[in-house]
């Protein structure tokens, strides 16, 4: 299993939100690149980054920060937020971002996902499914789509998507533990690699996700709050399922 520490950017700063509420933005680190370098020193190979401003604006906002991390950190960067067009996807993938995450566009314009898979390959494209009480949300989690999370997952699998990132919005930033029930239902319903996000708090959560067969775990507030040891999480993630 892959551990992906998270860096969310709002106004050029590293922040964390509670349940995706932008009014709760809290600065958690001084410098994105220095933070990414600390993750690499802890043994990580990936970093999960989100352009929070871009997710609401529907366009690239903090691009230079992400490109700098891709150039200088030695980490593979997975990036979401404000990526709505094939031009956006090409912009990032041609400049060092390893994988982009398509969220709102997968709900509103799913044909773009199909075209992106064809042009860039499934290893460079992930689909993010952010759900509130099982219903997928869009546009920085501000809008409910009315689409059940398993339905969008099955559609994306049929398109050829190989990687799904699932966030339970109600647990995100709350240090309440991951939603194993919905994650396992997702893994059973769609034959994709599933990356868990939202609520991961302690090393026991890492063990539970590993043993449930998750492909990855995104860790955010738990790292900044000190409830999760990143080096130990990386070690546990590499152990065999029990």
C-alpha positions as CSV (number, residue, x, y, z in Angstrom):
1,X,0.0,0.0,0.0
2,X,1.2,3.5,-0.8
3,X,1.2,6.3,1.8
4,X,0.4,9.7,0.3
5,X,0.9,12.6,2.7
6,X,-1.3,15.6,1.7
7,X,-0.5,19.2,1.0
8,X,-3.6,21.3,0.3
9,X,-3.0,24.8,-1.1
10,X,-5.2,27.9,-0.5
11,X,-3.9,31.4,-1.1
12,X,-0.5,30.0,-1.7
13,X,-0.3,28.4,1.8
14,X,-0.5,24.9,3.1
15,X,-3.8,24.5,4.9
16,X,-6.2,21.9,6.2
17,X,-10.0,22.1,6.2
18,X,-12.6,20.5,8.4
19,X,-15.1,18.5,6.3
20,X,-14.2,20.6,3.2
21,X,-15.5,23.8,4.7
22,X,-13.3,26.6,3.3
23,X,-14.2,28.9,6.3
24,X,-12.3,26.5,8.5
25,X,-9.0,26.8,6.6
26,X,-6.1,26.5,9.0
27,X,-2.5,27.1,8.1
28,X,-0.5,23.9,9.0
29,X,2.9,24.4,7.4
30,X,5.1,27.3,6.3
31,X,6.4,26.2,3.0
32,X,5.1,23.6,0.5
33,X,8.4,22.5,-0.8
34,X,10.0,22.2,2.6
35,X,7.0,20.2,3.7
36,X,7.3,17.9,0.7
37,X,11.0,17.4,1.4
38,X,10.2,16.4,4.9
39,X,7.8,13.8,3.5
40,X,10.5,12.4,1.3
41,X,12.9,12.2,4.3
42,X,10.2,10.2,6.1
43,X,10.4,7.5,3.4
44,X,7.5,8.6,1.1
45,X,7.6,8.2,-2.7
46,X,4.4,10.2,-3.4
47,X,2.7,13.4,-2.3
48,X,-1.0,14.2,-2.8
49,X,-1.6,17.9,-3.6
50,X,-4.8,19.8,-4.0
51,X,-5.4,23.3,-5.4
52,X,-8.3,24.3,-3.2
53,X,-8.6,27.7,-4.9
54,X,-8.7,26.0,-8.2
55,X,-11.4,23.5,-7.1
56,X,-13.8,26.4,-6.5
57,X,-12.6,28.6,-9.4
58,X,-12.6,25.7,-11.9
59,X,-9.2,26.6,-13.3
60,X,-5.5,26.4,-12.4
61,X,-4.7,28.9,-9.6
62,X,-1.6,27.7,-7.7
63,X,0.1,25.9,-10.5
64,X,3.7,27.1,-9.9
65,X,3.7,25.7,-6.3
66,X,2.8,22.2,-7.6
67,X,5.3,22.3,-10.4
68,X,8.1,23.4,-8.1
69,X,7.4,20.5,-5.8
70,X,7.4,18.2,-8.8
71,X,10.8,19.6,-9.9
72,X,12.6,19.8,-6.6
73,X,11.2,17.4,-4.1
74,X,12.1,14.0,-5.6
75,X,8.5,12.9,-5.0
76,X,5.9,11.8,-7.5
77,X,3.1,14.3,-7.3
78,X,-0.6,13.4,-7.5
79,X,-2.6,16.6,-8.1
80,X,-6.3,17.6,-8.0
81,X,-8.3,20.7,-7.9
82,X,-9.5,22.9,-10.8
83,X,-8.4,20.4,-13.5
84,X,-11.4,20.6,-15.9
85,X,-10.1,20.4,-19.5
86,X,-7.7,18.3,-21.6
87,X,-5.5,21.4,-21.8
88,X,-5.3,21.5,-18.0
89,X,-4.4,17.9,-17.9
90,X,-1.7,18.3,-20.5
91,X,-0.3,21.4,-18.8
92,X,0.5,19.5,-15.7
93,X,1.5,16.1,-17.1
94,X,3.9,17.8,-19.5
95,X,5.6,19.7,-16.7
96,X,6.4,16.9,-14.2
97,X,3.1,16.1,-12.4
98,X,2.9,12.3,-12.3
99,X,-0.8,11.9,-12.0
100,X,-3.8,14.2,-12.1
101,X,-7.1,13.7,-10.3
102,X,-10.3,14.4,-12.1
103,X,-13.2,15.0,-9.8
104,X,-15.9,17.5,-10.8
105,X,-15.3,16.9,-14.5
106,X,-15.9,13.2,-14.0
107,X,-19.4,14.1,-12.8
108,X,-20.2,17.0,-15.1
109,X,-18.4,16.0,-18.3
110,X,-17.4,12.3,-18.1
111,X,-16.5,12.2,-21.8
112,X,-13.3,14.2,-20.9
113,X,-12.3,11.3,-18.6
114,X,-12.6,8.9,-21.5
115,X,-10.6,11.2,-23.8
116,X,-7.9,11.8,-21.2
117,X,-7.5,8.1,-20.7
118,X,-7.0,7.6,-24.4
119,X,-4.5,10.5,-24.7
120,X,-2.5,10.2,-21.6
121,X,-3.0,6.6,-20.4
122,X,-4.7,5.2,-17.2
123,X,-1.6,5.4,-15.1
124,X,-1.6,9.2,-15.4
125,X,-5.3,9.7,-14.6
126,X,-7.1,9.1,-11.4
127,X,-10.8,9.9,-10.6
128,X,-11.6,11.4,-7.2
129,X,-15.0,10.5,-5.7
130,X,-15.8,12.8,-2.8
131,X,-19.0,11.7,-1.1
132,X,-21.3,13.2,1.5
133,X,-23.5,10.4,3.0
134,X,-22.8,8.3,-0.1
135,X,-23.6,11.0,-2.7
136,X,-20.8,12.4,-4.8
137,X,-20.1,16.1,-4.4
138,X,-18.5,18.6,-7.0
139,X,-17.0,22.0,-7.3
140,X,-14.9,22.0,-4.1
141,X,-17.5,19.9,-2.4
142,X,-19.9,22.9,-2.5
143,X,-22.5,21.1,-4.7
144,X,-24.2,17.7,-4.4
145,X,-24.4,15.9,-7.7
146,X,-27.2,13.6,-6.8
147,X,-25.1,10.6,-8.0
148,X,-24.5,7.7,-5.7
149,X,-20.7,7.1,-5.3
150,X,-20.8,3.5,-6.4
151,X,-22.6,4.4,-9.6
152,X,-20.0,6.9,-10.7
153,X,-17.3,4.4,-9.7
154,X,-18.8,1.7,-12.0
155,X,-19.1,4.2,-14.8
156,X,-15.4,5.3,-14.5
157,X,-14.3,1.6,-14.4
158,X,-16.2,1.0,-17.6
159,X,-14.3,3.9,-19.2
160,X,-11.0,2.3,-18.3
161,X,-10.1,4.2,-15.1
162,X,-7.7,2.1,-12.9
163,X,-7.3,4.4,-9.9
164,X,-10.1,5.8,-7.7
165,X,-9.6,8.1,-4.8
166,X,-12.5,8.1,-2.3
167,X,-13.0,10.7,0.3
168,X,-15.8,10.6,2.9
169,X,-16.3,14.4,3.3
170,X,-17.9,13.9,6.7
171,X,-14.7,12.5,8.1
172,X,-12.2,14.6,6.2
173,X,-10.0,16.6,8.6
174,X,-11.9,15.3,11.6
175,X,-9.5,12.6,12.8
176,X,-12.4,10.2,13.1
177,X,-11.1,7.2,11.3
178,X,-11.6,6.1,7.7
179,X,-15.0,5.0,6.4
180,X,-14.0,1.3,5.9
181,X,-17.6,0.2,5.1
182,X,-17.9,2.5,2.1
183,X,-14.3,1.9,1.0
184,X,-14.7,-1.8,1.1
185,X,-18.0,-1.5,-0.8
186,X,-16.2,0.6,-3.4
187,X,-13.4,-1.9,-3.8
188,X,-16.0,-4.7,-4.2
189,X,-18.1,-2.8,-6.7
190,X,-15.3,-1.6,-9.0
191,X,-12.2,-3.5,-10.1
192,X,-9.9,-0.4,-9.6
193,X,-7.1,0.4,-7.2
194,X,-8.7,2.4,-4.4
195,X,-6.9,5.1,-2.5
196,X,-8.5,6.0,0.8
197,X,-8.9,9.6,2.0
198,X,-10.6,11.2,5.0
199,X,-10.4,10.5,8.7
200,X,-7.1,8.6,8.8
201,X,-5.8,9.2,12.3
202,X,-3.6,6.5,13.8
203,X,-1.3,3.7,12.8
204,X,-4.2,1.2,13.4
205,X,-6.1,3.0,10.6
206,X,-3.1,2.3,8.3
207,X,-3.1,-1.4,9.3
208,X,-6.9,-1.6,8.7
209,X,-6.7,-0.1,5.3
210,X,-3.7,-2.3,4.3
211,X,-5.6,-5.4,5.5
212,X,-8.7,-4.3,3.6
213,X,-6.7,-4.3,0.3
214,X,-6.6,-0.6,-0.3
215,X,-4.0,0.6,-2.8
216,X,-3.1,3.7,-1.0
217,X,-3.9,6.0,2.0
218,X,-3.9,9.8,1.9
219,X,-2.9,11.3,5.3
220,X,-3.3,14.9,6.0
221,X,-4.3,16.4,9.4
222,X,-3.0,13.4,11.2
223,X,0.5,14.2,10.1
224,X,0.3,17.9,11.0
225,X,-1.5,17.2,14.3
226,X,1.1,14.6,15.3
227,X,-1.3,11.7,15.7
228,X,0.4,9.6,13.0
229,X,4.1,8.9,12.6
230,X,4.8,9.1,8.9
231,X,7.9,6.9,8.9
232,X,6.0,4.2,10.9
233,X,3.0,4.5,8.5
234,X,5.3,3.9,5.6
235,X,6.8,0.9,7.2
236,X,3.4,-0.6,8.1
237,X,2.1,0.0,4.6
238,X,4.9,-2.2,3.1
239,X,4.0,-5.1,5.3
240,X,1.9,-8.0,4.1
241,X,-1.8,-8.0,4.5
242,X,-2.9,-10.0,7.6
